[in-house]
Amino acid sequence: MLTHEPAPLELSQADAVALAELIDAELRSASPSRPSCAACGREIDAARLAVFAAARRCTLCSGIPCLARRRAL
């Protein structure tokens, strides 16, 4: 007869760290390389990111005064 031993419910600290690093690497590889615009969802172009590293809107949306006022509120 075969005996079945259930897997332990708790991970060792080393296993938990390895699993967390694996999940982090997978999430980083799946995320887009450039941030997306908070207004329209398109990727923010590299030229805008070079000037404004923390840009939250693309070039098109940054020129819309309504969005600028909403951000200030």
Beta strands, then each sheet from edge to edge (+ up, - down):
end
